[in-house]
Amino acid sequence: MADDPSKQDATNGPVVQRLVRETSITEEQARELIALLGMNWSSLLREARQLNRKR
C-alpha cells in the first residue's frame, strides 16, 4: 500500500532529516513540504528557507 504513512516515513526519513538539519524547520514542516512538492530537492530547499524566514 503506497499511502501507508509508516512506509512513507521510512522512505522519506533521510530527506526529512536533511531538510531539518540544513534549514532549521521542524520535522512536521518538512513532511508537509514533501507531501506538497514531492522529492524535488531544490524546491524543498527553497520553500523550507522561505518558511524559516517567516518564523
mmCIF entry with sequence, helices, sheets and N, C-alpha, C, O atoms, coordinates in Angstrom:
data_MODEL
# 
_entry.id   MODEL 
# 
_entity.id                         1 
_entity.type                       polymer 
_entity.pdbx_number_of_molecules   1 
# 
_entity_poly.entity_id                      1 
_entity_poly.type                           'polypeptide(L)' 
_entity_poly.nstd_linkage                   no 
_entity_poly.nstd_monomer                   no 
_entity_poly.pdbx_seq_one_letter_code       MADDPSKQDATNGPVVQRLVRETSITEEQARELIALLGMNWSSLLREARQLNRKR 
_entity_poly.pdbx_seq_one_letter_code_can   MADDPSKQDATNGPVVQRLVRETSITEEQARELIALLGMNWSSLLREARQLNRKR 
_entity_poly.pdbx_strand_id                 A 
# 
loop_
_entity_poly_seq.entity_id 
_entity_poly_seq.num 
_entity_poly_seq.mon_id 
_entity_poly_seq.hetero 
1 1  MET n 
1 2  ALA n 
1 3  ASP n 
1 4  ASP n 
1 5  PRO n 
1 6  SER n 
1 7  LYS n 
1 8  GLN n 
1 9  ASP n 
1 10 ALA n 
1 11 THR n 
1 12 ASN n 
1 13 GLY n 
1 14 PRO n 
1 15 VAL n 
1 16 VAL n 
1 17 GLN n 
1 18 ARG n 
1 19 LEU n 
1 20 VAL n 
1 21 ARG n 
1 22 GLU n 
1 23 THR n 
1 24 SER n 
1 25 ILE n 
1 26 THR n 
1 27 GLU n 
1 28 GLU n 
1 29 GLN n 
1 30 ALA n 
1 31 ARG n 
1 32 GLU n 
1 33 LEU n 
1 34 ILE n 
1 35 ALA n 
1 36 LEU n 
1 37 LEU n 
1 38 GLY n 
1 39 MET n 
1 40 ASN n 
1 41 TRP n 
1 42 SER n 
1 43 SER n 
1 44 LEU n 
1 45 LEU n 
1 46 ARG n 
1 47 GLU n 
1 48 ALA n 
1 49 ARG n 
1 50 GLN n 
1 51 LEU n 
1 52 ASN n 
1 53 ARG n 
1 54 LYS n 
1 55 ARG n 
# 
_struct_asym.id          A 
_struct_asym.entity_id   1 
# 
loop_
_struct_conf.conf_type_id 
_struct_conf.id 
_struct_conf.pdbx_PDB_helix_id 
_struct_conf.beg_label_comp_id 
_struct_conf.beg_label_asym_id 
_struct_conf.beg_label_seq_id 
_struct_conf.pdbx_beg_PDB_ins_code 
_struct_conf.end_label_comp_id 
_struct_conf.end_label_asym_id 
_struct_conf.end_label_seq_id 
_struct_conf.pdbx_end_PDB_ins_code 
_struct_conf.beg_auth_comp_id 
_struct_conf.beg_auth_asym_id 
_struct_conf.beg_auth_seq_id 
_struct_conf.end_auth_comp_id 
_struct_conf.end_auth_asym_id 
_struct_conf.end_auth_seq_id 
_struct_conf.pdbx_PDB_helix_class 
_struct_conf.details 
_struct_conf.pdbx_PDB_helix_length 
HELX_P HELX_P1 AA1 PRO A 5  ? THR A 23 ? PRO A 5  THR A 23 1 ? 19 
HELX_P HELX_P2 AA2 GLU A 27 ? LEU A 37 ? GLU A 27 LEU A 37 1 ? 11 
HELX_P HELX_P3 AA3 TRP A 41 ? LYS A 54 ? TRP A 41 LYS A 54 1 ? 14 
# 
_struct_conf_type.id          HELX_P 
_struct_conf_type.criteria    ? 
_struct_conf_type.reference   ? 
# 
loop_
_atom_site.group_PDB 
_atom_site.id 
_atom_site.type_symbol 
_atom_site.label_atom_id 
_atom_site.label_alt_id 
_atom_site.label_comp_id 
_atom_site.label_asym_id 
_atom_site.label_entity_id 
_atom_site.label_seq_id 
_atom_site.pdbx_PDB_ins_code 
_atom_site.Cartn_x 
_atom_site.Cartn_y 
_atom_site.Cartn_z 
_atom_site.occupancy 
_atom_site.B_iso_or_equiv 
_atom_site.pdbx_formal_charge 
_atom_site.auth_seq_id 
_atom_site.auth_comp_id 
_atom_site.auth_asym_id 
_atom_site.auth_atom_id 
_atom_site.pdbx_PDB_model_num 
ATOM 1   N N  . MET A 1 1  ? 0.844  -1.179 0.000  1.00 0.00 ? 1  MET A N  1 
ATOM 2   C CA . MET A 1 1  ? 0.000  0.000  0.000  1.00 0.00 ? 1  MET A CA 1 
ATOM 3   C C  . MET A 1 1  ? 0.890  1.243  0.000  1.00 0.00 ? 1  MET A C  1 
ATOM 4   O O  . MET A 1 1  ? 1.642  1.471  0.948  1.00 0.00 ? 1  MET A O  1 
ATOM 5   N N  . ALA A 1 2  ? 0.808  2.020  -1.028 1.00 0.00 ? 2  ALA A N  1 
ATOM 6   C CA . ALA A 1 2  ? 1.688  3.172  -1.194 1.00 0.00 ? 2  ALA A CA 1 
ATOM 7   C C  . ALA A 1 2  ? 1.332  4.327  -0.257 1.00 0.00 ? 2  ALA A C  1 
ATOM 8   O O  . ALA A 1 2  ? 2.194  5.151  0.049  1.00 0.00 ? 2  ALA A O  1 
ATOM 9   N N  . ASP A 1 3  ? 0.090  4.406  0.202  1.00 0.00 ? 3  ASP A N  1 
ATOM 10  C CA . ASP A 1 3  ? -0.338 5.512  1.047  1.00 0.00 ? 3  ASP A CA 1 
ATOM 11  C C  . ASP A 1 3  ? -0.138 5.242  2.529  1.00 0.00 ? 3  ASP A C  1 
ATOM 12  O O  . ASP A 1 3  ? -0.596 6.029  3.358  1.00 0.00 ? 3  ASP A O  1 
ATOM 13  N N  . ASP A 1 4  ? 0.523  4.165  2.884  1.00 0.00 ? 4  ASP A N  1 
ATOM 14  C CA . ASP A 1 4  ? 0.773  3.828  4.281  1.00 0.00 ? 4  ASP A CA 1 
ATOM 15  C C  . ASP A 1 4  ? 1.782  4.815  4.864  1.00 0.00 ? 4  ASP A C  1 
ATOM 16  O O  . ASP A 1 4  ? 2.932  4.839  4.424  1.00 0.00 ? 4  ASP A O  1 
ATOM 17  N N  . PRO A 1 5  ? 1.376  5.640  5.855  1.00 0.00 ? 5  PRO A N  1 
ATOM 18  C CA . PRO A 1 5  ? 2.279  6.665  6.407  1.00 0.00 ? 5  PRO A CA 1 
ATOM 19  C C  . PRO A 1 5  ? 3.569  6.093  6.982  1.00 0.00 ? 5  PRO A C  1 
ATOM 20  O O  . PRO A 1 5  ? 4.615  6.736  6.892  1.00 0.00 ? 5  PRO A O  1 
ATOM 21  N N  . SER A 1 6  ? 3.520  4.904  7.566  1.00 0.00 ? 6  SER A N  1 
ATOM 22  C CA . SER A 1 6  ? 4.745  4.343  8.139  1.00 0.00 ? 6  SER A CA 1 
ATOM 23  C C  . SER A 1 6  ? 5.769  4.022  7.057  1.00 0.00 ? 6  SER A C  1 
ATOM 24  O O  . SER A 1 6  ? 6.970  4.172  7.278  1.00 0.00 ? 6  SER A O  1 
ATOM 25  N N  . LYS A 1 7  ? 5.309  3.586  5.900  1.00 0.00 ? 7  LYS A N  1 
ATOM 26  C CA . LYS A 1 7  ? 6.227  3.318  4.785  1.00 0.00 ? 7  LYS A CA 1 
ATOM 27  C C  . LYS A 1 7  ? 6.765  4.616  4.205  1.00 0.00 ? 7  LYS A C  1 
ATOM 28  O O  . LYS A 1 7  ? 7.934  4.690  3.826  1.00 0.00 ? 7  LYS A O  1 
ATOM 29  N N  . GLN A 1 8  ? 5.922  5.636  4.132  1.00 0.00 ? 8  GLN A N  1 
ATOM 30  C CA . GLN A 1 8  ? 6.379  6.926  3.623  1.00 0.00 ? 8  GLN A CA 1 
ATOM 31  C C  . GLN A 1 8  ? 7.419  7.524  4.553  1.00 0.00 ? 8  GLN A C  1 
ATOM 32  O O  . GLN A 1 8  ? 8.412  8.083  4.088  1.00 0.00 ? 8  GLN A O  1 
ATOM 33  N N  . ASP A 1 9  ? 7.209  7.417  5.866  1.00 0.00 ? 9  ASP A N  1 
ATOM 34  C CA . ASP A 1 9  ? 8.189  7.935  6.822  1.00 0.00 ? 9  ASP A CA 1 
ATOM 35  C C  . ASP A 1 9  ? 9.524  7.220  6.681  1.00 0.00 ? 9  ASP A C  1 
ATOM 36  O O  . ASP A 1 9  ? 10.582 7.844  6.757  1.00 0.00 ? 9  ASP A O  1 
ATOM 37  N N  . ALA A 1 10 ? 9.469  5.919  6.476  1.00 0.00 ? 10 ALA A N  1 
ATOM 38  C CA . ALA A 1 10 ? 10.706 5.157  6.324  1.00 0.00 ? 10 ALA A CA 1 
ATOM 39  C C  . ALA A 1 10 ? 11.438 5.565  5.053  1.00 0.00 ? 10 ALA A C  1 
ATOM 40  O O  . ALA A 1 10 ? 12.667 5.639  5.042  1.00 0.00 ? 10 ALA A O  1 
ATOM 41  N N  . THR A 1 11 ? 10.708 5.825  3.999  1.00 0.00 ? 11 THR A N  1 
ATOM 42  C CA . THR A 1 11 ? 11.301 6.211  2.722  1.00 0.00 ? 11 THR A CA 1 
ATOM 43  C C  . THR A 1 11 ? 11.806 7.648  2.745  1.00 0.00 ? 11 THR A C  1 
ATOM 44  O O  . THR A 1 11 ? 12.892 7.938  2.243  1.00 0.00 ? 11 THR A O  1 
ATOM 45  N N  . ASN A 1 12 ? 11.019 8.545  3.327  1.00 0.00 ? 12 ASN A N  1 
ATOM 46  C CA . ASN A 1 12 ? 11.342 9.968  3.312  1.00 0.00 ? 12 ASN A CA 1 
ATOM 47  C C  . ASN A 1 12 ? 12.196 10.409 4.490  1.00 0.00 ? 12 ASN A C  1 
ATOM 48  O O  . ASN A 1 12 ? 12.666 11.546 4.514  1.00 0.00 ? 12 ASN A O  1 
ATOM 49  N N  . GLY A 1 13 ? 12.403 9.546  5.456  1.00 0.00 ? 13 GLY A N  1 
ATOM 50  C CA . GLY A 1 13 ? 13.118 9.904  6.678  1.00 0.00 ? 13 GLY A CA 1 
ATOM 51  C C  . GLY A 1 13 ? 14.442 10.615 6.459  1.00 0.00 ? 13 GLY A C  1 
ATOM 52  O O  . GLY A 1 13 ? 14.673 11.667 7.056  1.00 0.00 ? 13 GLY A O  1 
ATOM 53  N N  . PRO A 1 14 ? 15.309 10.079 5.629  1.00 0.00 ? 14 PRO A N  1 
ATOM 54  C CA . PRO A 1 14 ? 16.597 10.757 5.407  1.00 0.00 ? 14 PRO A CA 1 
ATOM 55  C C  . PRO A 1 14 ? 16.442 12.148 4.794  1.00 0.00 ? 14 PRO A C  1 
ATOM 56  O O  . PRO A 1 14 ? 17.200 13.060 5.125  1.00 0.00 ? 14 PRO A O  1 
ATOM 57  N N  . VAL A 1 15 ? 15.477 12.312 3.913  1.00 0.00 ? 15 VAL A N  1 
ATOM 58  C CA . VAL A 1 15 ? 15.253 13.619 3.291  1.00 0.00 ? 15 VAL A CA 1 
ATOM 59  C C  . VAL A 1 15 ? 14.696 14.590 4.326  1.00 0.00 ? 15 VAL A C  1 
ATOM 60  O O  . VAL A 1 15 ? 15.098 15.752 4.380  1.00 0.00 ? 15 VAL A O  1 
ATOM 61  N N  . VAL A 1 16 ? 13.770 14.104 5.141  1.00 0.00 ? 16 VAL A N  1 
ATOM 62  C CA . VAL A 1 16 ? 13.205 14.938 6.213  1.00 0.00 ? 16 VAL A CA 1 
ATOM 63  C C  . VAL A 1 16 ? 14.321 15.413 7.128  1.00 0.00 ? 16 VAL A C  1 
ATOM 64  O O  . VAL A 1 16 ? 14.416 16.603 7.427  1.00 0.00 ? 16 VAL A O  1 
ATOM 65  N N  . GLN A 1 17 ? 15.158 14.498 7.570  1.00 0.00 ? 17 GLN A N  1 
ATOM 66  C CA . GLN A 1 17 ? 16.241 14.844 8.494  1.00 0.00 ? 17 GLN A CA 1 
ATOM 67  C C  . GLN A 1 17 ? 17.225 15.830 7.864  1.00 0.00 ? 17 GLN A C  1 
ATOM 68  O O  . GLN A 1 17 ? 17.679 16.765 8.525  1.00 0.00 ? 17 GLN A O  1 
ATOM 69  N N  . ARG A 1 18 ? 17.550 15.626 6.606  1.00 0.00 ? 18 ARG A N  1 
ATOM 70  C CA . ARG A 1 18 ? 18.482 16.542 5.941  1.00 0.00 ? 18 ARG A CA 1 
ATOM 71  C C  . ARG A 1 18 ? 17.873 17.930 5.798  1.00 0.00 ? 18 ARG A C  1 
ATOM 72  O O  . ARG A 1 18 ? 18.554 18.934 6.004  1.00 0.00 ? 18 ARG A O  1 
ATOM 73  N N  . LEU A 1 19 ? 16.598 17.988 5.449  1.00 0.00 ? 19 LEU A N  1 
ATOM 74  C CA . LEU A 1 19 ? 15.907 19.268 5.296  1.00 0.00 ? 19 LEU A CA 1 
ATOM 75  C C  . LEU A 1 19 ? 15.843 20.009 6.631  1.00 0.00 ? 19 LEU A C  1 
ATOM 76  O O  . LEU A 1 19 ? 16.066 21.219 6.682  1.00 0.00 ? 19 LEU A O  1 
ATOM 77  N N  . VAL A 1 20 ? 15.543 19.297 7.692  1.00 0.00 ? 20 VAL A N  1 
ATOM 78  C CA . VAL A 1 20 ? 15.513 19.890 9.036  1.00 0.00 ? 20 VAL A CA 1 
ATOM 79  C C  . VAL A 1 20 ? 16.890 20.411 9.414  1.00 0.00 ? 20 VAL A C  1 
ATOM 80  O O  . VAL A 1 20 ? 17.022 21.530 9.912  1.00 0.00 ? 20 VAL A O  1 
ATOM 81  N N  . ARG A 1 21 ? 17.909 19.606 9.179  1.00 0.00 ? 21 ARG A N  1 
ATOM 82  C CA . ARG A 1 21 ? 19.285 19.967 9.547  1.00 0.00 ? 21 ARG A CA 1 
ATOM 83  C C  . ARG A 1 21 ? 19.779 21.189 8.763  1.00 0.00 ? 21 ARG A C  1 
ATOM 84  O O  . ARG A 1 21 ? 20.422 22.076 9.323  1.00 0.00 ? 21 ARG A O  1 
ATOM 85  N N  . GLU A 1 22 ? 19.474 21.222 7.475  1.00 0.00 ? 22 GLU A N  1 
ATOM 86  C CA . GLU A 1 22 ? 20.018 22.293 6.626  1.00 0.00 ? 22 GLU A CA 1 
ATOM 87  C C  . GLU A 1 22 ? 19.221 23.596 6.682  1.00 0.00 ? 22 GLU A C  1 
ATOM 88  O O  . GLU A 1 22 ? 19.749 24.656 6.343  1.00 0.00 ? 22 GLU A O  1 
ATOM 89  N N  . THR A 1 23 ? 17.959 23.530 7.105  1.00 0.00 ? 23 THR A N  1 
ATOM 90  C CA . THR A 1 23 ? 17.133 24.733 7.061  1.00 0.00 ? 23 THR A CA 1 
ATOM 91  C C  . THR A 1 23 ? 16.533 25.125 8.404  1.00 0.00 ? 23 THR A C  1 
ATOM 92  O O  . THR A 1 23 ? 15.950 26.202 8.522  1.00 0.00 ? 23 THR A O  1 
ATOM 93  N N  . SER A 1 24 ? 16.663 24.285 9.408  1.00 0.00 ? 24 SER A N  1 
ATOM 94  C CA . SER A 1 24 ? 16.137 24.544 10.756 1.00 0.00 ? 24 SER A CA 1 
ATOM 95  C C  . SER A 1 24 ? 14.613 24.646 10.823 1.00 0.00 ? 24 SER A C  1 
ATOM 96  O O  . SER A 1 24 ? 14.078 25.315 11.707 1.00 0.00 ? 24 SER A O  1 
ATOM 97  N N  . ILE A 1 25 ? 13.915 23.992 9.903  1.00 0.00 ? 25 ILE A N  1 
ATOM 98  C CA . ILE A 1 25 ? 12.463 23.898 10.021 1.00 0.00 ? 25 ILE A CA 1 
ATOM 99  C C  . ILE A 1 25 ? 12.148 22.670 10.882 1.00 0.00 ? 25 ILE A C  1 
ATOM 100 O O  . ILE A 1 25 ? 13.047 21.890 11.197 1.00 0.00 ? 25 ILE A O  1 
ATOM 101 N N  . THR A 1 26 ? 10.895 22.499 11.259 1.00 0.00 ? 26 THR A N  1 
ATOM 102 C CA . THR A 1 26 ? 10.522 21.345 12.069 1.00 0.00 ? 26 THR A CA 1 
ATOM 103 C C  . THR A 1 26 ? 10.335 20.117 11.173 1.00 0.00 ? 26 THR A C  1 
ATOM 104 O O  . THR A 1 26 ? 10.189 20.232 9.956  1.00 0.00 ? 26 THR A O  1 
ATOM 105 N N  . GLU A 1 27 ? 10.345 18.944 11.805 1.00 0.00 ? 27 GLU A N  1 
ATOM 106 C CA . GLU A 1 27 ? 10.106 17.715 11.052 1.00 0.00 ? 27 GLU A CA 1 
ATOM 107 C C  . GLU A 1 27 ? 8.713  17.728 10.442 1.00 0.00 ? 27 GLU A C  1 
ATOM 108 O O  . GLU A 1 27 ? 8.525  17.277 9.313  1.00 0.00 ? 27 GLU A O  1 
ATOM 109 N N  . GLU A 1 28 ? 7.750  18.235 11.170 1.00 0.00 ? 28 GLU A N  1 
ATOM 110 C CA . GLU A 1 28 ? 6.383  18.304 10.656 1.00 0.00 ? 28 GLU A CA 1 
ATOM 111 C C  . GLU A 1 28 ? 6.324  19.182 9.409  1.00 0.00 ? 28 GLU A C  1 
ATOM 112 O O  . GLU A 1 28 ? 5.671  18.822 8.429  1.00 0.00 ? 28 GLU A O  1 
ATOM 113 N N  . GLN A 1 29 ? 6.993  20.320 9.436  1.00 0.00 ? 29 GLN A N  1 
ATOM 114 C CA . GLN A 1 29 ? 7.027  21.200 8.270  1.00 0.00 ? 29 GLN A CA 1 
ATOM 115 C C  . GLN A 1 29 ? 7.700  20.501 7.095  1.00 0.00 ? 29 GLN A C  1 
ATOM 116 O O  . GLN A 1 29 ? 7.239  20.608 5.958  1.00 0.00 ? 29 GLN A O  1 
ATOM 117 N N  . ALA A 1 30 ? 8.780  19.790 7.365  1.00 0.00 ? 30 ALA A N  1 
ATOM 118 C CA . ALA A 1 30 ? 9.490  19.080 6.305  1.00 0.00 ? 30 ALA A CA 1 
ATOM 119 C C  . ALA A 1 30 ? 8.594  18.020 5.673  1.00 0.00 ? 30 ALA A C  1 
ATOM 120 O O  . ALA A 1 30 ? 8.563  17.885 4.450  1.00 0.00 ? 30 ALA A O  1 
ATOM 121 N N  . ARG A 1 31 ? 7.869  17.270 6.494  1.00 0.00 ? 31 ARG A N  1 
ATOM 122 C CA . ARG A 1 31 ? 6.965  16.249 5.962  1.00 0.00 ? 31 ARG A CA 1 
ATOM 123 C C  . ARG A 1 31 ? 5.848  16.875 5.126  1.00 0.00 ? 31 ARG A C  1 
ATOM 124 O O  . ARG A 1 31 ? 5.468  16.336 4.087  1.00 0.00 ? 31 ARG A O  1 
ATOM 125 N N  . GLU A 1 32 ? 5.333  18.003 5.579  1.00 0.00 ? 32 GLU A N  1 
ATOM 126 C CA . GLU A 1 32 ? 4.286  18.694 4.823  1.00 0.00 ? 32 GLU A CA 1 
ATOM 127 C C  . GLU A 1 32 ? 4.801  19.164 3.469  1.00 0.00 ? 32 GLU A C  1 
ATOM 128 O O  . GLU A 1 32 ? 4.112  19.035 2.457  1.00 0.00 ? 32 GLU A O  1 
ATOM 129 N N  . LEU A 1 33 ? 6.009  19.707 3.454  1.00 0.00 ? 33 LEU A N  1 
ATOM 130 C CA . LEU A 1 33 ? 6.585  20.155 2.185  1.00 0.00 ? 33 LEU A CA 1 
ATOM 131 C C  . LEU A 1 33 ? 6.773  18.988 1.224  1.00 0.00 ? 33 LEU A C  1 
ATOM 132 O O  . LEU A 1 33 ? 6.490  19.111 0.032  1.00 0.00 ? 33 LEU A O  1 
ATOM 133 N N  . ILE A 1 34 ? 7.245  17.866 1.734  1.00 0.00 ? 34 ILE A N  1 
ATOM 134 C CA . ILE A 1 34 ? 7.436  16.691 0.878  1.00 0.00 ? 34 ILE A CA 1 
ATOM 135 C C  . ILE A 1 34 ? 6.102  16.208 0.336  1.00 0.00 ? 34 ILE A C  1 
ATOM 136 O O  . ILE A 1 34 ? 6.008  15.805 -0.823 1.00 0.00 ? 34 ILE A O  1 
ATOM 137 N N  . ALA A 1 35 ? 5.070  16.247 1.168  1.00 0.00 ? 35 ALA A N  1 
ATOM 138 C CA . ALA A 1 35 ? 3.740  15.839 0.706  1.00 0.00 ? 35 ALA A CA 1 
ATOM 139 C C  . ALA A 1 35 ? 3.232  16.769 -0.396 1.00 0.00 ? 35 ALA A C  1 
ATOM 140 O O  . ALA A 1 35 ? 2.577  16.321 -1.338 1.00 0.00 ? 35 ALA A O  1 
ATOM 141 N N  . LEU A 1 36 ? 3.530  18.046 -0.277 1.00 0.00 ? 36 LEU A N  1 
ATOM 142 C CA . LEU A 1 36 ? 3.065  19.022 -1.265 1.00 0.00 ? 36 LEU A CA 1 
ATOM 143 C C  . LEU A 1 36 ? 3.906  19.044 -2.534 1.00 0.00 ? 36 LEU A C  1 
ATOM 144 O O  . LEU A 1 36 ? 3.371  19.141 -3.639 1.00 0.00 ? 36 LEU A O  1 
ATOM 145 N N  . LEU A 1 37 ? 5.231  18.952 -2.374 1.00 0.00 ? 37 LEU A N  1 
ATOM 146 C CA . LEU A 1 37 ? 6.137  19.181 -3.500 1.00 0.00 ? 37 LEU A CA 1 
ATOM 147 C C  . LEU A 1 37 ? 6.764  17.923 -4.085 1.00 0.00 ? 37 LEU A C  1 
ATOM 148 O O  . LEU A 1 37 ? 7.318  17.956 -5.183 1.00 0.00 ? 37 LEU A O  1 
ATOM 149 N N  . GLY A 1 38 ? 6.680  16.832 -3.365 1.00 0.00 ? 38 GLY A N  1 
ATOM 150 C CA . GLY A 1 38 ? 7.379  15.632 -3.807 1.00 0.00 ? 38 GLY A CA 1 
ATOM 151 C C  . GLY A 1 38 ? 8.830  15.684 -3.360 1.00 0.00 ? 38 GLY A C  1 
ATOM 152 O O  . GLY A 1 38 ? 9.166  16.382 -2.403 1.00 0.00 ? 38 GLY A O  1 
ATOM 153 N N  . MET A 1 39 ? 9.675  14.960 -4.038 1.00 0.00 ? 39 MET A N  1 
ATOM 154 C CA . MET A 1 39 ? 11.066 14.815 -3.611 1.00 0.00 ? 39 MET A CA 1 
ATOM 155 C C  . MET A 1 39 ? 12.045 15.690 -4.400 1.00 0.00 ? 39 MET A C  1 
ATOM 156 O O  . MET A 1 39 ? 13.233 15.376 -4.469 1.00 0.00 ? 39 MET A O  1 
ATOM 157 N N  . ASN A 1 40 ? 11.569 16.760 -4.982 1.00 0.00 ? 40 ASN A N  1 
ATOM 158 C CA . ASN A 1 40 ? 12.437 17.672 -5.723 1.00 0.00 ? 40 ASN A CA 1 
ATOM 159 C C  . ASN A 1 40 ? 13.233 18.502 -4.713 1.00 0.00 ? 40 ASN A C  1 
ATOM 160 O O  . ASN A 1 40 ? 12.692 19.416 -4.091 1.00 0.00 ? 40 ASN A O  1 
ATOM 161 N N  . TRP A 1 41 ? 14.510 18.180 -4.555 1.00 0.00 ? 41 TRP A N  1 
ATOM 162 C CA . TRP A 1 41 ? 15.326 18.782 -3.503 1.00 0.00 ? 41 TRP A CA 1 
ATOM 163 C C  . TRP A 1 41 ? 15.414 20.305 -3.618 1.00 0.00 ? 41 TRP A C  1 
ATOM 164 O O  . TRP A 1 41 ? 15.303 21.002 -2.609 1.00 0.00 ? 41 TRP A O  1 
ATOM 165 N N  . SER A 1 42 ? 15.607 20.824 -4.808 1.00 0.00 ? 42 SER A N  1 
ATOM 166 C CA . SER A 1 42 ? 15.753 22.281 -4.938 1.00 0.00 ? 42 SER A CA 1 
ATOM 167 C C  . SER A 1 42 ? 14.462 23.003 -4.541 1.00 0.00 ? 42 SER A C  1 
ATOM 168 O O  . SER A 1 42 ? 14.517 24.059 -3.911 1.00 0.00 ? 42 SER A O  1 
ATOM 169 N N  . SER A 1 43 ? 13.316 22.451 -4.898 1.00 0.00 ? 43 SER A N  1 
ATOM 170 C CA . SER A 1 43 ? 12.037 23.046 -4.489 1.00 0.00 ? 43 SER A CA 1 
ATOM 171 C C  . SER A 1 43 ? 11.835 22.950 -2.985 1.00 0.00 ? 43 SER A C  1 
ATOM 172 O O  . SER A 1 43 ? 11.382 23.902 -2.350 1.00 0.00 ? 43 SER A O  1 
ATOM 173 N N  . LEU A 1 44 ? 12.170 21.802 -2.423 1.00 0.00 ? 44 LEU A N  1 
ATOM 174 C CA . LEU A 1 44 ? 12.047 21.619 -0.973 1.00 0.00 ? 44 LEU A CA 1 
ATOM 175 C C  . LEU A 1 44 ? 12.925 22.622 -0.229 1.00 0.00 ? 44 LEU A C  1 
ATOM 176 O O  . LEU A 1 44 ? 12.486 23.250 0.734  1.00 0.00 ? 44 LEU A O  1 
ATOM 177 N N  . LEU A 1 45 ? 14.144 22.762 -0.677 1.00 0.00 ? 45 LEU A N  1 
ATOM 178 C CA . LEU A 1 45 ? 15.086 23.671 -0.036 1.00 0.00 ? 45 LEU A CA 1 
ATOM 179 C C  . LEU A 1 45 ? 14.607 25.124 -0.131 1.00 0.00 ? 45 LEU A C  1 
ATOM 180 O O  . LEU A 1 45 ? 14.658 25.863 0.852  1.00 0.00 ? 45 LEU A O  1 
ATOM 181 N N  . ARG A 1 46 ? 14.153 25.519 -1.293 1.00 0.00 ? 46 ARG A N  1 
ATOM 182 C CA . ARG A 1 46 ? 13.655 26.882 -1.494 1.00 0.00 ? 46 ARG A CA 1 
ATOM 183 C C  . ARG A 1 46 ? 12.474 27.174 -0.565 1.00 0.00 ? 46 ARG A C  1 
ATOM 184 O O  . ARG A 1 46 ? 12.458 28.208 0.102  1.00 0.00 ? 46 ARG A O  1 
ATOM 185 N N  . GLU A 1 47 ? 11.503 26.290 -0.515 1.00 0.00 ? 47 GLU A N  1 
ATOM 186 C CA . GLU A 1 47 ? 10.314 26.515 0.304  1.00 0.00 ? 47 GLU A CA 1 
ATOM 187 C C  . GLU A 1 47 ? 10.632 26.434 1.792  1.00 0.00 ? 47 GLU A C  1 
ATOM 188 O O  . GLU A 1 47 ? 10.062 27.182 2.586  1.00 0.00 ? 47 GLU A O  1 
ATOM 189 N N  . ALA A 1 48 ? 11.524 25.547 2.176  1.00 0.00 ? 48 ALA A N  1 
ATOM 190 C CA . ALA A 1 48 ? 11.918 25.438 3.585  1.00 0.00 ? 48 ALA A CA 1 
ATOM 191 C C  . ALA A 1 48 ? 12.624 26.714 4.038  1.00 0.00 ? 48 ALA A C  1 
ATOM 192 O O  . ALA A 1 48 ? 12.411 27.178 5.158  1.00 0.00 ? 48 ALA A O  1 
ATOM 193 N N  . ARG A 1 49 ? 13.443 27.267 3.192  1.00 0.00 ? 49 ARG A N  1 
ATOM 194 C CA . ARG A 1 49 ? 14.119 28.525 3.539  1.00 0.00 ? 49 ARG A CA 1 
ATOM 195 C C  . ARG A 1 49 ? 13.115 29.658 3.679  1.00 0.00 ? 49 ARG A C  1 
ATOM 196 O O  . ARG A 1 49 ? 13.269 30.518 4.546  1.00 0.00 ? 49 ARG A O  1 
ATOM 197 N N  . GLN A 1 50 ? 12.095 29.669 2.842  1.00 0.00 ? 50 GLN A N  1 
ATOM 198 C CA . GLN A 1 50 ? 11.034 30.672 2.957  1.00 0.00 ? 50 GLN A CA 1 
ATOM 199 C C  . GLN A 1 50 ? 10.287 30.516 4.276  1.00 0.00 ? 50 GLN A C  1 
ATOM 200 O O  . GLN A 1 50 ? 9.996  31.503 4.952  1.00 0.00 ? 50 GLN A O  1 
ATOM 201 N N  . LEU A 1 51 ? 9.981  29.281 4.637  1.00 0.00 ? 51 LEU A N  1 
ATOM 202 C CA . LEU A 1 51 ? 9.311  29.036 5.922  1.00 0.00 ? 51 LEU A CA 1 
ATOM 203 C C  . LEU A 1 51 ? 10.161 29.520 7.082  1.00 0.00 ? 51 LEU A C  1 
ATOM 204 O O  . LEU A 1 51 ? 9.649  30.109 8.033  1.00 0.00 ? 51 LEU A O  1 
ATOM 205 N N  . ASN A 1 52 ? 11.430 29.276 7.003  1.00 0.00 ? 52 ASN A N  1 
ATOM 206 C CA . ASN A 1 52 ? 12.345 29.657 8.088  1.00 0.00 ? 52 ASN A CA 1 
ATOM 207 C C  . ASN A 1 52 ? 12.430 31.181 8.228  1.00 0.00 ? 52 ASN A C  1 
ATOM 208 O O  . ASN A 1 52 ? 12.560 31.689 9.342  1.00 0.00 ? 52 ASN A O  1 
ATOM 209 N N  . ARG A 1 53 ? 12.361 31.895 7.140  1.00 0.00 ? 53 ARG A N  1 
ATOM 210 C CA . ARG A 1 53 ? 12.406 33.357 7.180  1.00 0.00 ? 53 ARG A CA 1 
ATOM 211 C C  . ARG A 1 53 ? 11.158 33.940 7.842  1.00 0.00 ? 53 ARG A C  1 
ATOM 212 O O  . ARG A 1 53 ? 11.216 34.986 8.487  1.00 0.00 ? 53 ARG A O  1 
ATOM 213 N N  . LYS A 1 54 ? 10.035 33.251 7.674  1.00 0.00 ? 54 LYS A N  1 
ATOM 214 C CA . LYS A 1 54 ? 8.768  33.735 8.223  1.00 0.00 ? 54 LYS A CA 1 
ATOM 215 C C  . LYS A 1 54 ? 8.676  33.563 9.729  1.00 0.00 ? 54 LYS A C  1 
ATOM 216 O O  . LYS A 1 54 ? 7.840  34.197 10.373 1.00 0.00 ? 54 LYS A O  1 
ATOM 217 N N  . ARG A 1 55 ? 9.531  32.706 10.306 1.00 0.00 ? 55 ARG A N  1 
ATOM 218 C CA . ARG A 1 55 ? 9.463  32.460 11.752 1.00 0.00 ? 55 ARG A CA 1 
ATOM 219 C C  . ARG A 1 55 ? 10.044 33.570 12.524 1.00 0.00 ? 55 ARG A C  1 
ATOM 220 O O  . ARG A 1 55 ? 10.066 33.520 13.754 1.00 0.00 ? 55 ARG A O  1 
# 
